[in-house]
Amino acid sequence: MGICEGRSVIVTGGARGIGREYCLEFARQGAKVMVNDLGGDRAGGGKDIGAAEEVAEEIRAMGGEAIANGSDVADWDQSGAMIQQAIDTFGGLDVVVNNAGILRDRMLVNMSIDEWDAVIRVHLRGTFCPMRHATAYWRDRAKAGETNDARIINTSSVSGLFGNQGQTNYGAAKAGIASMTVISAKELMRYGITVNAISPGALTRMTEDLGPPPDEQPDGTWNPRDPGNIAPICVWLGSSESKDVTGQVFESMRGRLCVYEGWHRGPMVEQDARFDPAKLGPIVEKMMKDRRPDQGMG
């Protein structure tokens, strides 16, 4: 018996990397899994459900229950059909993991509008659409007097939360997803739905050419950049054990697990009068001196 025994789960972008590890660990913990993946390349081009089918077959070979789905999660109708397929196949839906994403990195002065739109579409719209369809199902259940133990787990990134050059599109989307998580958690608590996010760090095809090359790991040793390291917190958040945790963003990276504390007001000046712009220089200078330094991506 695993901590997700009998629960039904959708993992978007579930065919490779971190998403694949999510699917496999949910299955190990007893969940029924829909492996959603459009099957495109890292930049979002192409379409092939074959990789999702392979993960679903791997789960079935383990004795689990899984199906593959090739819907475009950023398409309103396709994402709705994906949610309905999971409900019809598994007899209900408990967890949606929004993991699908693409990269089209470029410095702002060289970024095209297509590179901006494509990344924003897949990440922000591709998180919103499954959330919206799933929450409609859970809301209707709540209104009918049924009880939900539902979970939404989104994917943010240090690139958006702390800032990374060359990723204004990706970072803006990931910061937006963090805000979506916090706001929707407040709205959906009444229906028995929790919403959290994970900021992961691992070696996948999305990150293989970013940063220094990976260190060689001897066989049988723990690899701090293994995408499987992210799965435990995702699966725990998808379980009934996490029912009291919502509106949080967790970081899982290189064996480190932390919870972000969000925006906090720093040094402040208050007065019962309008500020004079000519006198703001020294005020702002002192606030900048007194504020805590920014944290970096590491």
Secondary structure as the mmCIF struct_conf table of DSSP 4:
data_model
#
loop_
_struct_conf.conf_type_id
_struct_conf.id
_struct_conf.beg_label_comp_id
_struct_conf.beg_label_asym_id
_struct_conf.beg_label_seq_id
_struct_conf.end_label_comp_id
_struct_conf.end_label_asym_id
_struct_conf.end_label_seq_id
TURN_TY1_P TURN_TY1_P1 ILE A 3 GLY A 6
STRN STRN1 SER A 8 THR A 12
TURN_TY1_P TURN_TY1_P2 GLY A 13 ALA A 15
BEND BEND1 ARG A 16 ARG A 16
HELX_RH_AL_P HELX_RH_AL_P1 GLY A 17 ARG A 28
TURN_TY1_P TURN_TY1_P3 GLN A 29 GLY A 30
STRN STRN2 LYS A 32 ASN A 36
TURN_TY1_P TURN_TY1_P4 ARG A 42 ALA A 43
BEND BEND2 GLY A 44 GLY A 44
TURN_TY1_P TURN_TY1_P5 ILE A 49 ILE A 49
HELX_RH_AL_P HELX_RH_AL_P2 GLY A 50 ALA A 61
TURN_TY1_P TURN_TY1_P6 MET A 62 GLY A 63
STRN STRN3 ALA A 66 ASN A 69
TURN_TY1_P TURN_TY1_P7 VAL A 73 ALA A 74
BEND BEND3 ASP A 75 ASP A 75
HELX_RH_AL_P HELX_RH_AL_P3 TRP A 76 PHE A 90
TURN_TY1_P TURN_TY1_P8 GLY A 91 GLY A 91
BEND BEND4 GLY A 92 GLY A 92
STRN STRN4 VAL A 95 VAL A 97
STRN STRN5 ARG A 106 ARG A 106
HELX_RH_3T_P HELX_RH_3T_P1 LEU A 108 ASN A 110
HELX_RH_AL_P HELX_RH_AL_P4 ILE A 113 ILE A 120
HELX_RH_PI_P HELX_RH_PI_P1 ARG A 121 ARG A 125
HELX_RH_AL_P HELX_RH_AL_P5 GLY A 126 LYS A 143
TURN_TY1_P TURN_TY1_P9 ALA A 144 GLY A 145
STRN STRN6 ALA A 150 THR A 155
HELX_RH_AL_P HELX_RH_AL_P6 VAL A 158 VAL A 158
HELX_RH_PI_P HELX_RH_PI_P2 SER A 159 GLY A 163
TURN_TY1_P TURN_TY1_P10 GLN A 165 GLY A 166
STRN STRN7 GLN A 167 GLN A 167
HELX_RH_AL_P HELX_RH_AL_P7 THR A 168 LEU A 188
HELX_RH_3T_P HELX_RH_3T_P2 MET A 189 TYR A 191
TURN_TY1_P TURN_TY1_P11 GLY A 192 GLY A 192
STRN STRN8 ILE A 193 GLY A 201
BEND BEND5 THR A 204 THR A 204
TURN_TY1_P TURN_TY1_P12 ARG A 205 ASP A 209
BEND BEND6 LEU A 210 PRO A 212
HELX_LH_PP_P HELX_LH_PP_P1 PRO A 213 GLU A 216
TURN_TY1_P TURN_TY1_P13 ASP A 219 GLY A 220
BEND BEND7 THR A 221 THR A 221
TURN_TY1_P TURN_TY1_P14 PRO A 224 ARG A 225
HELX_RH_3T_P HELX_RH_3T_P3 PRO A 227 ILE A 230
HELX_RH_AL_P HELX_RH_AL_P8 ALA A 231 LEU A 237
TURN_TY1_P TURN_TY1_P15 GLY A 238 GLY A 238
BEND BEND8 SER A 239 SER A 239
HELX_RH_3T_P HELX_RH_3T_P4 SER A 240 SER A 242
TURN_TY1_P TURN_TY1_P16 LYS A 243 ASP A 244
BEND BEND9 GLY A 247 GLY A 247
STRN STRN9 VAL A 249 MET A 253
TURN_TY1_P TURN_TY1_P17 ARG A 254 GLY A 255
STRN STRN10 ARG A 256 VAL A 259
BEND BEND10 PRO A 267 PRO A 267
BEND BEND11 ASP A 272 ALA A 273
HELX_LH_PP_P HELX_LH_PP_P2 ARG A 274 ASP A 276
HELX_RH_3T_P HELX_RH_3T_P5 PRO A 277 LYS A 279
HELX_RH_AL_P HELX_RH_AL_P9 LEU A 280 ASP A 290
BEND BEND12 ARG A 291 ARG A 291
HELX_LH_PP_P HELX_LH_PP_P3 ARG A 292 GLN A 295
#
